[in-house]
Amino acid sequence: MAGGDPINYKTQEQIKSYLRKFIEKLLSETKGDDKKVSHDSTANKATLKPFHAAVLPAPLRGISELERKFSTRLGSTFEQCALFIARQYHRDARRNHKISAQVSKEAIDAIDAQVRNFERMATKGQRLAFADMVNSVLAAGASSATQFLEATADIYILTHNGNELFFEIKSPQPNKGQCLEVTQRLLRIHLIKGKPRPEVQAYFALPYNPYGHSREDYQWNYAKNYAPFEDAVLIGAEFWNLIGGEGTYEALLAIYEEVGREFEQKILQTFGIRSSS
């Protein structure tokens, strides 16, 4: 790839090496499994899984057991790839980053109240601006009674201009409980740091869009209704391009596709399927 690509050569090689080891390990663990495979005609073909399609050969797609296994395991690669890219672009980046502080008990209670109110309004089709929720929590922090509070971000970034970004990465089709839980975590991050947006930016990141390429295509109602969708939810390219730069999502997907081509025959052989080529 050219030197002007959003993911530079060093980062590309880090990602490729990581993905190769990941696939080798997954295939090694699969060798003892029952190789009998059958296609599931009820599999949902309406949703897209671009990273999974990049790695899983076409003859194996639609086999529910395999797709579930690859989907679950491949989802764990997104955090590490995000870390590699973030370290290329920013002053500091960490995975599973813990933050903690003694904070107002009143403010902790305010978080729970905000999330309950957020859920109640969502059931009525109404929205609370996430920035207003953050400001309400921070305003409740004047109480003298304090309590220890800790939060963990899947990915933490310190930008060169000193802003802090925190990402909670989930499957692009989270359930209602996950959405509300992440909303609570994002508020806790702001409380622990004691700062509103944009000095601190906490996001709910969905690594790809199962419904299309644009934000408008996204159709999963739980995320749209029970997470701060317009203010703090990043979908697909929005997430990757924020960590890197314009074109990062496409460049990363191309790396997955390249590694997928390298392993296509080996993956097919593992499951006793002959390639049509």
C-alpha positions in Angstrom: 0.0 0.0 0.0 1.0 3.6 -0.6 2.7 5.6 2.1 -0.2 8.1 2.2 -2.7 5.5 3.3 -4.5 6.2 6.6 -3.0 3.1 8.2 0.8 3.2 7.8 3.0 0.3 6.9 4.1 -0.4 10.5 0.5 -0.5 11.8 -0.6 -2.6 8.8 2.0 -5.2 9.7 1.0 -5.2 13.4 -2.6 -5.8 12.5 -1.8 -8.5 9.9 0.5 -10.3 12.4 -2.2 -10.1 15.1 -4.9 -11.4 12.8 -2.8 -14.2 11.5 -2.1 -15.4 15.0 -5.7 -15.1 15.8 -6.9 -17.2 12.9 -4.2 -19.8 13.5 -5.3 -20.2 17.1 -8.9 -20.3 16.1 -8.3 -23.0 13.5 -6.1 -25.0 16.0 -8.9 -25.0 18.5 -11.4 -26.0 15.8 -9.5 -29.1 14.7 -11.1 -31.2 17.4 -14.6 -30.1 16.6 -17.1 -32.1 14.6 -16.5 -31.2 11.0 -20.0 -32.0 9.8 -21.5 -28.8 8.5 -24.9 -27.9 7.3 -26.3 -24.7 6.0 -29.0 -22.9 8.0 -31.6 -21.6 5.6 -33.1 -19.5 8.4 -29.9 -17.5 8.9 -30.5 -13.8 8.6 -29.1 -12.8 5.3 -30.5 -9.2 5.6 -27.7 -8.0 7.8 -24.1 -7.3 6.8 -21.0 -8.5 8.6 -18.2 -7.0 6.5 -15.2 -8.1 8.7 -16.6 -11.6 9.1 -17.2 -11.9 5.4 -13.6 -10.7 4.8 -12.2 -13.6 6.8 -14.8 -16.4 6.5 -14.7 -18.0 3.0 -18.0 -17.9 1.1 -18.7 -21.6 1.2 -18.8 -21.4 5.0 -21.1 -18.5 5.3 -24.7 -19.3 6.3 -23.5 -22.2 8.4 -25.0 -21.0 11.7 -22.7 -22.7 14.1 -19.5 -21.6 12.3 -20.8 -18.1 11.8 -21.6 -17.8 15.4 -18.2 -19.0 16.4 -16.4 -16.7 14.0 -18.6 -13.8 14.8 -18.1 -14.1 18.5 -14.4 -14.6 18.3 -13.7 -12.2 15.5 -15.5 -9.5 17.5 -12.7 -9.6 20.0 -10.2 -8.5 17.4 -11.7 -5.0 17.1 -10.3 -3.7 20.3 -6.7 -4.6 19.5 -6.9 -3.3 16.0 -8.3 0.0 17.3 -5.4 0.1 19.7 -2.8 -0.3 17.0 -4.4 2.4 14.9 -4.8 4.8 17.8 -1.1 4.5 18.7 -0.3 5.5 15.2 -2.3 8.7 15.5 -2.3 9.9 19.1 -0.1 10.8 22.1 -1.2 7.8 24.1 -3.7 4.9 23.7 -4.5 2.0 26.0 -6.8 -1.0 26.1 -9.0 -1.9 29.2 -8.0 1.4 30.7 -9.2 1.9 34.3 -9.9 5.3 35.9 -11.1 6.0 39.4 -11.7 8.8 41.9 -13.5 9.7 45.1 -16.7 11.3 43.8 -19.8 12.7 45.3 -22.4 10.2 46.4 -25.0 12.6 45.3 -23.6 12.6 41.8 -23.5 8.8 41.7 -27.2 8.8 42.6 -27.7 11.5 39.9 -26.3 9.1 37.3 -28.8 6.4 38.2 -31.6 8.9 38.1 -30.5 10.2 34.7 -30.5 6.7 33.3 -33.9 5.9 34.7 -35.3 9.1 33.3 -33.6 8.4 30.0 -35.2 5.0 29.8 -38.6 6.4 30.8 -38.5 9.1 28.1 -37.3 6.7 25.5 -40.3 4.5 26.0 -42.4 7.6 25.1 -40.3 8.4 22.0 -38.6 11.3 23.7 -34.9 12.1 23.9 -32.6 13.6 26.5 -29.5 15.3 25.1 -26.4 13.4 26.4 -24.5 16.7 27.1 -27.4 17.8 29.4 -27.2 14.5 31.2 -23.5 14.9 31.7 -23.9 18.5 33.0 -26.6 17.4 35.4 -24.4 14.7 36.9 -21.4 17.1 37.2 -23.7 19.8 38.8 -24.7 17.2 41.5 -21.1 16.8 42.6 -21.0 19.4 45.3 -21.9 17.1 48.1 -19.2 16.6 50.8 -20.0 12.9 51.1 -17.8 10.9 48.7 -17.6 7.4 47.4 -15.0 5.5 45.4 -16.0 5.0 41.8 -14.2 3.1 39.1 -14.8 2.7 35.4 -13.0 0.8 32.6 -12.9 1.8 29.0 -12.3 -0.7 26.2 -10.1 1.9 24.5 -8.7 5.1 25.9 -7.0 7.8 23.8 -5.1 10.9 24.8 -4.9 13.1 21.8 -2.0 15.4 20.9 -4.1 18.4 21.9 -4.8 16.9 25.3 -8.4 15.7 24.9 -9.4 12.3 26.3 -11.5 9.8 24.4 -13.1 6.8 25.9 -14.7 4.0 23.9 -17.0 1.2 25.0 -17.1 -1.3 22.1 -20.1 -3.6 21.6 -21.8 -5.7 19.0 -23.7 -3.6 16.5 -27.0 -5.2 17.7 -26.9 -4.7 21.5 -29.9 -5.5 23.7 -31.7 -2.9 25.8 -29.9 -3.7 29.0 -26.5 -3.3 27.3 -27.5 0.0 25.9 -28.6 1.4 29.3 -25.6 -0.1 31.0 -23.2 1.6 28.5 -25.1 4.9 28.9 -24.5 4.6 32.7 -20.8 3.9 32.1 -20.3 6.9 29.9 -21.8 9.1 32.5 -19.5 7.6 35.2 -16.5 8.3 33.0 -17.4 12.0 32.8 -18.0 12.1 36.6 -14.7 10.5 37.4 -12.9 12.9 35.2 -15.0 15.8 36.4 -15.2 17.2 32.9 -18.0 17.7 30.3 -17.7 17.2 26.5 -15.6 18.0 24.5 -12.6 17.9 27.0 -13.7 14.3 27.7 -15.5 12.4 25.0 -17.0 9.1 26.0 -18.5 7.0 23.2 -20.5 3.8 22.6 -18.8 2.3 19.5 -20.3 -0.2 17.1 -17.5 -1.5 14.8 -19.6 -2.0 11.7 -23.1 -1.3 10.4 -25.1 -4.4 9.7 -27.7 -2.6 7.7 -25.7 -0.5 5.2 -23.0 2.1 4.8 -24.6 5.2 6.2 -25.8 6.2 9.7 -29.3 6.5 8.2 -29.3 2.8 7.2 -28.9 1.6 10.8 -32.1 0.0 12.0 -31.4 -1.6 15.4 -34.1 0.1 17.6 -32.5 -0.8 21.0 -29.4 1.2 20.2 -31.4 4.0 18.6 -33.8 4.3 21.5 -31.9 3.3 24.7 -28.5 4.7 24.0 -27.5 8.4 23.4 -27.7 7.6 19.7 -27.3 11.1 18.2 -24.7 12.3 20.7 -22.4 9.5 21.7 -23.0 6.4 19.5 -20.5 5.8 16.7 -21.3 3.3 13.9 -18.8 1.6 11.6 -16.7 4.1 9.7 -17.5 6.9 12.2 -15.7 5.0 14.9 -12.6 3.9 12.9 -12.2 7.3 11.2 -12.4 9.1 14.5 -9.6 7.0 15.9 -7.5 7.3 12.7 -8.4 9.5 9.8 -10.6 9.6 6.8 -10.5 6.2 5.0 -9.3 4.2 8.1 -12.4 2.0 8.1 -11.9 1.0 4.4 -8.2 0.5 4.9 -8.8 -1.8 7.9 -11.4 -3.8 6.1 -8.9 -4.3 3.2 -6.4 -5.7 5.7 -8.9 -8.2 7.0 -9.7 -9.2 3.4 -6.0 -9.6 2.6 -5.4 -11.9 5.6 -8.7 -13.7 4.8 -7.4 -14.5 1.3 -4.2 -15.8 2.8 -6.1 -18.3 5.0 -8.9 -19.2 2.7 -7.6 -22.6 1.6 -6.5 -23.5 5.1 -9.9 -22.6 6.6 -11.7 -24.6 4.0 -9.4 -27.6 4.5 -10.0 -27.4 8.3 -13.7 -28.0 7.6 -13.2 -30.5 4.8 -14.5 -28.3 2.1 -12.9 -28.2 -1.3 -12.5 -24.8 -3.0 -14.3 -24.3 -6.2 -11.3 -22.5 -7.7 
